[in-house]
Amino acid sequence: MRVGLVHDYLLVLRGAERTFGALADIWPGAPIHTLLYDEAGTRGRFRHRDVRPSWLQHLGVGQSNFRRLLPLYPAVARRLPVTDYDVVVSSSSAFAHGIRPRRDAVHVCYVHSPFRYAWDERDQACAEVPAPVRPALEIALRRHRAVDRRAARAVTTLVANSHVTKERIRR
């Protein structure tokens, strides 16, 4: 059985990335797909793994400026090449659950939190950008919520990391 792993982006080594690292250790031979990867930012945690970042990697985006590409992430996640796997385990706090595995594949998603900027922290997200950009961001976040709902329904099994996350998913 071929297993593939997916995480939103591997730019730093914080809680979600550490948890994903533990999941990845369960399947040491499984390729890792991600939107963006920074080996130094993740302190070499995935250095010896087959990490396959998306085409966005070539744009030189890093931890300090990755939010600029926010509107692109859902579409790029949908196009990550995960159709060769019988089982896909995704680790998502934003976009990874939006992948499109084969119809007969099992997709298990470990949810750290639904994308906070789109659901619970919209005001904060808008406050972080210049006023002229806010209407476009609001449209992008509204669109993301619709895409997020569809993506969540397509996952075989959602695993919440806590009761709080479970309730956020339910809402």
N, CA, C and O of each residue as an XYZ file, in Angstrom:
684
protein
N       0.848     -1.182      0.000
C       0.000      0.000      0.000
C       0.888      1.239      0.000
O       1.745      1.393      0.870
N       0.685      2.114     -0.970
C       1.486      3.342     -1.086
C       0.862      4.443     -0.251
O      -0.329      4.730     -0.370
N       1.679      5.058      0.597
C       1.234      6.142      1.473
C       1.950      7.424      1.071
O       3.162      7.429      0.853
N       1.192      8.503      0.974
C       1.746      9.827      0.733
C       1.362     10.745      1.866
O       0.287     10.603      2.448
N       2.230     11.687      2.184
C       2.001     12.630      3.275
C       1.937     14.047      2.728
O       2.625     14.382      1.763
N       1.101     14.881      3.355
C       0.947     16.267      2.909
C       0.855     17.168      4.130
O       0.170     16.850      5.102
N       1.552     18.296      4.069
C       1.450     19.324      5.108
C       1.354     20.668      4.400
O       1.927     20.840      3.324
N       0.641     21.618      4.985
C       0.427     22.919      4.352
C       1.722     23.503      3.810
O       1.902     23.595      2.596
N       2.612     23.892      4.688
C       3.923     24.397      4.305
C       4.883     24.106      5.443
O       4.516     24.168      6.617
N       6.109     23.791      5.083
C       7.144     23.455      6.053
C       8.202     24.547      6.004
O       9.247     24.393      5.372
N       7.915     25.647      6.680
C       8.814     26.805      6.672
C       9.509     27.014      8.010
O      10.629     27.523      8.057
N       8.862     26.631      9.077
C       9.398     26.754     10.439
C       9.084     25.468     11.186
O       8.350     24.618     10.682
N       9.625     25.326     12.363
C       9.374     24.132     13.163
C       8.644     24.541     14.435
O       9.255     24.783     15.476
N       7.335     24.612     14.324
C       6.477     24.945     15.461
C       5.599     23.743     15.756
O       5.895     22.634     15.311
N       4.536     23.949     16.492
C       3.697     22.842     16.935
C       3.147     21.960     15.828
O       3.266     20.736     15.892
N       2.547     22.568     14.816
C       1.964     21.773     13.728
C       3.040     20.990     12.983
O       2.828     19.835     12.611
N       4.177     21.611     12.769
C       5.259     20.941     12.055
C       5.883     19.820     12.892
O       6.284     18.787     12.357
N       5.960     20.030     14.192
C       6.471     18.957     15.067
C       5.509     17.769     15.078
O       5.929     16.612     15.026
N       4.217     18.075     15.146
C       3.214     17.009     15.102
C       3.293     16.280     13.773
O       3.265     15.051     13.731
N       3.392     17.043     12.680
C       3.523     16.413     11.369
C       4.785     15.551     11.313
O       4.761     14.464     10.737
N       5.872     16.018     11.898
C       7.100     15.232     11.938
C       6.889     13.888     12.612
O       7.410     12.869     12.160
N       6.119     13.891     13.703
C       5.824     12.625     14.396
C       4.972     11.721     13.506
O       5.194     10.511     13.459
N       4.004     12.300     12.802
C       3.202     11.507     11.863
C       4.090     10.954     10.751
O       3.969      9.787     10.378
N       4.969     11.780     10.232
C       5.862     11.358      9.151
C       6.780     10.221      9.600
O       7.137      9.357      8.799
N       7.161     10.219     10.869
C       8.021      9.154     11.382
C       7.344      7.783     11.326
O       8.021      6.756     11.277
N       6.019      7.769     11.334
C       5.275      6.501     11.256
C       5.477      5.855      9.890
O       5.503      4.630      9.774
N       5.619      6.686      8.852
C       5.812      6.217      7.485
C       7.120      6.793      6.940
O       7.094      7.729      6.141
N       8.263      6.244      7.364
C       9.553      6.834      7.000
C       9.854      6.843      5.501
O      10.671      7.645      5.049
N       9.222      5.986      4.735
C       9.482      5.953      3.298
C       8.492      6.750      2.473
O       8.626      6.831      1.252
N       7.498      7.341      3.122
C       6.453      8.060      2.394
C       6.947      9.430      1.942
O       7.530     10.173      2.732
N       6.718      9.765      0.681
C       7.059     11.112      0.207
C       6.212     12.160      0.927
O       5.075     11.896      1.319
N       6.779     13.338      1.091
C       6.096     14.458      1.747
C       5.836     15.536      0.706
O       6.764     16.030      0.065
N       4.575     15.896      0.543
C       4.185     16.977     -0.363
C       3.809     18.191      0.481
O       3.171     18.062      1.526
N       4.210     19.360      0.016
C       3.927     20.590      0.741
C       3.935     21.757     -0.239
O       4.507     21.666     -1.325
N       3.304     22.837      0.150
C       3.281     24.013     -0.728
C       4.656     24.670     -0.785
O       5.124     25.044     -1.861
N       5.302     24.810      0.372
C       6.607     25.469      0.472
C       7.464     24.732      1.485
O       6.948     24.186      2.460
N       8.769     24.715      1.259
C       9.679     24.016      2.156
C      10.939     24.834      2.379
O      11.528     25.368      1.439
N      11.344     24.924      3.647
C      12.586     25.586      4.020
C      13.324     24.652      4.976
O      12.955     24.518      6.142
N      14.365     24.014      4.466
C      15.112     23.052      5.282
C      15.715     23.711      6.515
O      15.658     23.146      7.607
N      16.292     24.898      6.353
C      16.894     25.592      7.496
C      15.823     26.024      8.493
O      16.008     25.890      9.703
N      14.712     26.537      7.992
C      13.631     26.988      8.878
C      13.039     25.863      9.702
O      12.560     26.084     10.814
N      13.070     24.644      9.153
C      12.557     23.488      9.890
C      13.691     22.755     10.606
O      13.535     21.616     11.046
N      14.836     23.432     10.712
C      16.001     22.932     11.454
C      16.454     21.542     11.005
O      16.950     20.743     11.800
N      16.274     21.279      9.724
C      16.723     19.998      9.186
C      15.863     18.807      9.573
O      16.242     17.665      9.313
N      14.728     19.046     10.181
C      13.865     17.950     10.657
C      13.488     16.985      9.537
O      13.338     15.786      9.774
N      13.334     17.500      8.320
C      12.898     16.672      7.196
C      14.010     16.488      6.154
O      13.751     16.080      5.022
N      15.236     16.791      6.550
C      16.398     16.771      5.646
C      16.558     15.428      4.930
O      16.907     15.400      3.750
N      16.316     14.350      5.605
C      16.561     13.031      5.029
C      15.299     12.415      4.439
O      15.244     11.212      4.182
N      14.305     13.235      4.230
C      13.037     12.761      3.655
C      12.917     13.215      2.213
O      13.604     14.136      1.772
N      12.032     12.552      1.492
C      11.717     12.921      0.109
C      10.634     14.008      0.182
O       9.441     13.704      0.144
N      11.057     15.270      0.287
C      10.137     16.402      0.389
C       9.930     16.967     -1.009
O      10.885     17.285     -1.718
N       8.655     17.086     -1.391
C       8.304     17.551     -2.737
C       7.442     18.811     -2.645
O       6.217     18.722     -2.574
N       8.074     19.967     -2.645
C       7.304     21.216     -2.588
C       6.629     21.502     -3.934
O       7.033     20.982     -4.974
N       5.608     22.329     -3.886
C       4.895     22.729     -5.101
C       5.761     23.660     -5.939
O       6.864     24.028     -5.535
N       5.261     24.031     -7.091
C       5.966     24.960     -7.977
C       6.166     26.324     -7.342
O       7.011     27.096     -7.795
N       5.399     26.638     -6.297
C       5.563     27.923     -5.611
C       6.954     28.068     -4.998
O       7.416     29.182     -4.752
N       7.613     26.948     -4.755
C       8.953     26.952     -4.169
C       9.908     27.812     -4.991
O      10.811     28.443     -4.442
N       9.709     27.837     -6.292
C      10.608     28.576     -7.195
C      10.437     30.086     -7.105
O      11.222     30.829     -7.694
N       9.429     30.549     -6.383
C       9.194     31.987     -6.266
C       9.997     32.627     -5.137
O       9.967     33.846     -4.968
N      10.715     31.812     -4.364
C      11.547     32.349     -3.294
C      10.765     32.881     -2.110
O      11.239     33.762     -1.392
N       9.577     32.354     -1.903
C       8.741     32.796     -0.793
C       9.194     32.095      0.479
O       9.486     30.900      0.463
N       9.251     32.831      1.573
C       9.662     32.264      2.849
C       8.703     32.631      3.961
O       7.616     33.155      3.718
N       9.116     32.351      5.176
C       8.278     32.602      6.346
C       7.863     34.069      6.462
O       6.757     34.363      6.917
N       8.725     34.977      6.061
C       8.427     36.399      6.237
C       7.410     36.941      5.236
O       6.792     37.977      5.482
N       7.232     36.245      4.102
C       6.342     36.811      3.084
C       5.399     35.807      2.430
O       4.815     36.110      1.390
N       5.235     34.621      3.014
C       4.409     33.600      2.378
C       2.927     33.971      2.327
O       2.194     33.441      1.492
N       2.475     34.860      3.191
C       1.054     35.241      3.200
C       0.649     35.987      1.932
O      -0.534     36.046      1.597
N       1.611     36.547      1.236
C       1.311     37.289      0.000
C       0.646     36.413     -1.049
O      -0.106     36.901     -1.892
N       0.926     35.120     -0.993
C       0.391     34.196     -1.991
C      -0.868     33.477     -1.520
O      -1.307     32.511     -2.145
N      -1.440     33.942     -0.433
C      -2.619     33.304      0.167
C      -3.693     32.916     -0.848
O      -4.192     31.793     -0.784
N      -4.071     33.793     -1.778
C      -5.139     33.401     -2.708
C      -4.787     32.212     -3.608
O      -5.685     31.546     -4.124
N      -3.504     31.940     -3.799
C      -3.087     30.837     -4.672
C      -3.101     29.475     -3.985
O      -3.254     28.452     -4.654
N      -2.945     29.444     -2.669
C      -2.710     28.182     -1.966
C      -3.790     27.123     -2.155
O      -3.441     25.964     -2.380
N      -5.071     27.445     -2.078
C      -6.065     26.370     -2.267
C      -5.945     25.686     -3.627
O      -5.997     24.459     -3.709
N      -5.784     26.468     -4.691
C      -5.676     25.880     -6.028
C      -4.395     25.063     -6.179
O      -4.410     23.998     -6.795
N      -3.302     25.548     -5.627
C      -2.036     24.818     -5.722
C      -2.119     23.527     -4.900
O      -1.611     22.492     -5.330
N      -2.749     23.577     -3.734
C      -2.910     22.363     -2.926
C      -3.727     21.317     -3.687
O      -3.394     20.132     -3.663
N      -4.792     21.749     -4.361
C      -5.619     20.806     -5.136
C      -4.813     20.112     -6.223
O      -5.151     19.005     -6.641
N      -3.754     20.757     -6.678
C      -2.964     20.201     -7.774
C      -1.697     19.471     -7.320
O      -0.910     19.026     -8.156
N      -1.493     19.345     -6.021
C      -0.341     18.557     -5.572
C      -0.502     17.134     -6.101
O      -1.609     16.595     -6.065
N       0.559     16.518     -6.586
C       0.460     15.211     -7.238
C       0.372     14.051     -6.244
O       1.380     13.434     -5.901
N      -0.832     13.771     -5.797
C      -1.024     12.726     -4.785
C      -1.875     11.559     -5.289
O      -2.368     10.765     -4.487
N      -2.050     11.448     -6.595
C      -2.918     10.396     -7.128
C      -2.259      9.021     -7.202
O      -2.928      8.038     -7.522
N      -0.978      8.934     -6.915
C      -0.295      7.632     -6.950
C      -0.440      6.855     -5.642
O       0.035      5.723     -5.543
N      -1.079      7.438     -4.654
C      -1.122      6.818     -3.329
C      -2.465      6.155     -3.045
O      -3.521      6.621     -3.475
N      -2.385      5.046     -2.302
C      -3.592      4.357     -1.845
C      -4.154      5.045     -0.607
O      -5.366      5.073     -0.391
N      -3.254      5.598      0.201
C      -3.613      6.317      1.424
C      -2.846      7.630      1.438
O      -1.637      7.658      1.208
N      -3.558      8.715      1.710
C      -2.913     10.011      1.864
C      -3.245     10.516      3.259
O      -4.411     10.582      3.648
N      -2.210     10.870      4.004
C      -2.384     11.452      5.332
C      -1.974     12.912      5.215
O      -0.814     13.225      4.946
N      -2.936     13.796      5.418
C      -2.626     15.221      5.361
C      -2.666     15.805      6.762
O      -3.349     15.297      7.651
N      -1.931     16.863      6.931
C      -1.819     17.578      8.191
C      -2.138     19.028      7.853
O      -1.370     19.689      7.154
N      -3.276     19.528      8.351
C      -3.769     20.793      7.834
C      -4.199     21.777      8.913
O      -4.882     21.425      9.875
N      -3.779     23.011      8.721
C      -4.339     24.123      9.483
C      -4.817     25.186      8.506
O      -5.188     26.293      8.897
N      -4.801     24.826      7.221
C      -5.242     25.792      6.223
C      -5.642     25.145      4.902
O      -6.806     25.238      4.510
N      -4.712     24.489      4.202
C      -4.945     24.109      2.816
C      -4.719     22.641      2.480
O      -5.274     22.153      1.496
N      -3.932     21.931      3.255
C      -3.514     20.576      2.887
C      -4.684     19.610      2.709
O      -4.593     18.676      1.913
N      -5.766     19.819      3.428
C      -6.906     18.911      3.283
C      -7.608     19.078      1.941
O      -8.475     18.277      1.593
N      -7.243     20.111      1.183
C      -7.855     20.362     -0.110
C      -7.238     19.594     -1.261
O      -7.603     19.818     -2.415
N      -6.315     18.698     -0.976
C      -5.698     17.887     -2.022
C      -6.757     17.019     -2.697
O      -7.862     16.849     -2.183
N      -6.401     16.484     -3.841
C      -7.326     15.616     -4.571
C      -6.682     14.264     -4.846
O      -6.089     14.059     -5.905
N      -6.797     13.346     -3.898
C      -6.278     12.001     -4.151
C      -7.200     11.252     -5.130
O      -8.258     11.754     -5.511
N      -6.781     10.059     -5.521
C      -7.633      9.219     -6.371
C      -8.961      8.969     -5.680
O      -9.051      9.018     -4.453
N      -9.993      8.699     -6.473
C     -11.331      8.445     -5.908
C     -11.340      7.246     -4.958
O     -12.064      7.256     -3.962
N     -10.552      6.223     -5.252
C     -10.553      5.018     -4.427
C      -9.526      5.073     -3.290
O      -9.395      4.113     -2.531
N      -8.807      6.173     -3.168
C      -7.808      6.312     -2.101
C      -8.484      6.745     -0.798
O      -9.557      7.349     -0.804
N      -7.845      6.427      0.286
C      -8.296      6.881      1.606
C      -7.522      8.155      1.939
O      -6.298      8.205      1.813
N      -8.255      9.181      2.364
C      -7.625     10.446      2.750
C      -7.976     10.730      4.207
O      -9.122     11.034      4.536
N      -6.976     10.626      5.068
C      -7.133     10.937      6.486
C      -6.454     12.278      6.724
O      -5.289     12.469      6.375
N      -7.192     13.197      7.318
C      -6.636     14.526      7.578
C      -6.591     14.797      9.071
O      -7.614     14.762      9.755
N      -5.388     15.069      9.566
C      -5.197     15.519     10.935
C      -5.332     17.035     10.912
O      -4.526     17.724     10.287
N      -6.349     17.555     11.592
C      -6.651     18.980     11.562
C      -6.108     19.649     12.815
O      -6.526     19.338     13.931
N      -5.176     20.565     12.619
C      -4.645     21.350     13.733
C      -5.654     22.418     14.121
O      -5.865     22.695     15.302
N      -6.269     23.009     13.113
C      -7.327     24.004     13.287
C      -7.837     24.346     11.889
O      -7.051     24.373     10.942
N      -9.132     24.607     11.743
C      -9.549     25.188     10.466
C      -8.812     26.517     10.275
O      -8.440     27.164     11.254
N      -8.606     26.917      9.048
C      -7.821     28.102      8.730
C      -8.352     29.314      9.502
O      -9.407     29.858      9.178
N      -7.620     29.713     10.503
C      -8.101     30.736     11.442
C      -8.410     32.063     10.776
O      -9.411     32.702     11.102
N      -7.564     32.485      9.849
C      -7.805     33.774      9.193
C      -9.126     33.774      8.424
O      -9.780     34.811      8.321
N      -9.514     32.641      7.894
C     -10.754     32.575      7.122
C     -11.982     32.432      8.010
O     -13.066     32.881      7.638
N     -11.830     31.815      9.175
C     -12.999     31.489     10.003
C     -13.104     32.326     11.273
O     -14.136     32.952     11.511
N     -12.070     32.347     12.080
C     -12.171     32.955     13.415
C     -11.423     34.273     13.570
O     -11.701     35.031     14.500
N     -10.495     34.554     12.692
C      -9.657     35.749     12.858
C      -9.676     36.631     11.607
O      -8.652     37.183     11.207
N     -10.854     36.753     11.001
C     -10.965     37.563      9.779
C     -10.603     39.015     10.035
O      -9.905     39.633      9.231
N     -11.074     39.565     11.150
C     -10.775     40.966     11.455
C      -9.275     41.193     11.609
O      -8.738     42.182     11.112
N      -8.606     40.279     12.295
C      -7.165     40.389     12.477
C      -6.445     40.295     11.132
O      -5.509     41.050     10.868
N      -6.886     39.367     10.287
C      -6.258     39.218      8.970
C      -6.369     40.509      8.169
O      -5.409     40.942      7.533
N      -7.535     41.109      8.207
C      -7.737     42.352      7.442
C      -6.949     43.508      8.048
O      -6.475     44.386      7.327
N      -6.813     43.510      9.355
C      -6.060     44.582     10.012
C      -4.572     44.527      9.671
O      -3.875     45.534      9.788
N      -4.085     43.372      9.254
C      -2.664     43.200      8.957
C      -2.272     43.651      7.556
O      -1.090     43.657      7.211
N      -3.258     44.027      6.748
C      -2.944     44.469      5.383
C      -3.366     45.925      5.206
O      -4.223     46.406      5.948
N      -2.790     46.630      4.251
C      -3.186     48.033      4.001
C      -4.671     48.119      3.651
O      -5.225     47.211      3.030
N      -5.300     49.202      4.050
C      -6.743     49.394      3.842
C      -7.186     49.153      2.402
O      -8.226     48.524      2.202
N      -6.460     49.616      1.395
C      -6.927     49.385      0.024
C      -6.984     47.903     -0.382
O      -7.706     47.539     -1.309
N      -6.231     47.067      0.306
C      -6.178     45.641     -0.020
C      -7.275     44.854      0.695
O      -7.597     43.740      0.282
N      -7.842     45.402      1.736
C      -8.802     44.673      2.575
C     -10.006     44.114      1.824
O     -10.370     42.961      2.058
N     -10.638     44.871      0.937
C     -11.785     44.272      0.219
C     -11.392     43.028     -0.584
O     -12.146     42.056     -0.630
N     -10.232     43.055     -1.207
C      -9.772     41.886     -1.968
C      -9.503     40.718     -1.032
O      -9.822     39.573     -1.355
N      -8.916     41.002      0.123
C      -8.659     39.942      1.098
C      -9.967     39.354      1.608
O     -10.085     38.136      1.743
N     -10.940     40.192      1.888
C     -12.238     39.688      2.349
C     -12.881     38.771      1.313
O     -13.476     37.751      1.662
N     -12.760     39.135      0.050
C     -13.294     38.282     -1.023
C     -12.545     36.948     -1.057
O     -13.156     35.886     -1.180
N     -11.212     37.017     -0.947
C     -10.398     35.793     -0.959
C     -10.748     34.894      0.223
O     -10.823     33.675      0.068
N     -10.961     35.474      1.393
C     -11.301     34.669      2.572
C     -12.701     34.069      2.440
O     -12.923     32.927      2.843
N     -13.628     34.814      1.891
C     -14.986     34.286      1.664
C     -14.918     33.108      0.691
O     -15.544     32.071      0.910
N     -14.150     33.285     -0.383
C     -13.976     32.211     -1.362
C     -13.316     30.999     -0.697
O     -13.698     29.856     -0.947
N     -12.326     31.266      0.149
C     -11.645     30.161      0.821
C     -12.608     29.370      1.710
O     -12.527     28.142      1.765
N     -13.508     30.051      2.397
C     -14.466     29.336      3.254
C     -15.312     28.366      2.432
O     -15.564     27.242      2.867
N     -15.750     28.789      1.255
C     -16.532     27.898      0.389
C     -15.691     26.708     -0.076
O     -16.152     25.567     -0.051
N     -14.464     26.981     -0.496
C     -13.558     25.918     -0.929
C     -13.255     24.983      0.239
O     -13.191     23.766      0.065
N     -13.072     25.549      1.415
C     -12.761     24.785      2.617
C     -13.882     23.796      2.949
O     -13.616     22.640      3.276
N     -15.114     24.245      2.865
C     -16.259     23.354      3.136
C     -16.269     22.174      2.163
O     -16.433     21.026      2.577
N     -16.096     22.456      0.886
C     -16.088     21.376     -0.116
C     -14.932     20.407      0.129
O     -15.107     19.191      0.055
N     -13.771     20.946      0.416
C     -12.601     20.102      0.645
C     -12.802     19.200      1.858
O     -12.457     18.020      1.813
N     -13.349     19.736      2.929
C     -13.561     18.943      4.150
C     -14.539     17.798      3.897
O     -14.373     16.709      4.446
N     -15.556     18.036      3.070
C     -16.529     16.980      2.768
C     -15.904     15.850      1.951
O     -16.396     14.722      1.990
N     -14.841     16.128      1.221
C     -14.206     15.116      0.374
C     -13.207     14.243      1.130
O     -12.776     13.214      0.609
N     -12.837     14.630      2.335
C     -11.880     13.855      3.134
C     -12.580     12.612      3.680
O     -13.729     12.681      4.117
N     -11.887     11.484      3.652
C     -12.452     10.242      4.178
C     -12.688     10.349      5.678
O     -13.776     10.041      6.165
N     -11.661     10.788      6.411
C     -11.744     10.916      7.864
C     -11.005     12.163      8.319
O      -9.856     12.392      7.940
N     -11.678     12.967      9.137
C     -11.050     14.132      9.767
C     -10.709     13.757     11.206
O     -11.542     13.204     11.923
N      -9.488     14.060     11.621
C      -9.058     13.819     12.996
C      -8.713     15.178     13.594
O      -7.797     15.855     13.127
N      -9.445     15.571     14.623
C      -9.200     16.859     15.272
C      -8.154     16.688     16.361
O      -8.113     15.660     17.038
N      -7.307     17.699     16.527
C      -6.250     17.600     17.535
C      -6.739     17.930     18.938
O      -5.992     17.762     19.901
N      -7.988     18.399     19.076
C      -8.522     18.737     20.397
C     -10.035     18.881     20.302
O     -10.601     18.877     19.209
N     -10.681     19.009     21.452
C     -12.133     19.250     21.471
C     -12.459     20.625     20.884
O     -13.483     20.795     20.222
N     -11.592     21.598     21.127
C     -11.800     22.941     20.572
C     -11.776     22.884     19.051
O     -12.634     23.472     18.392
N     -10.801     22.181     18.492
C     -10.705     22.039     17.041
C     -11.902     21.267     16.513
O     -12.448     21.614     15.465
N     -12.310     20.243     17.212
C     -13.493     19.472     16.792
C     -14.710     20.380     16.693
O     -15.486     20.278     15.743
N     -14.880     21.255     17.657
C     -16.012     22.189     17.635
C     -15.873     23.203     16.500
O     -16.867     23.561     15.868
N     -14.664     23.664     16.240
C     -14.441     24.603     15.115
C     -14.768     23.922     13.794
O     -15.364     24.543     12.913
N     -14.394     22.670     13.641
C     -14.717     21.922     12.429
C     -16.232     21.775     12.294
O     -16.781     21.960     11.208
N     -16.897     21.445     13.384
C     -18.344     21.269     13.357
C     -19.041     22.552     12.914
O     -19.952     22.523     12.086
N     -18.594     23.695     13.486
C     -19.193     24.989     13.106
C     -18.914     25.304     11.661
O     -19.337     26.347     11.164
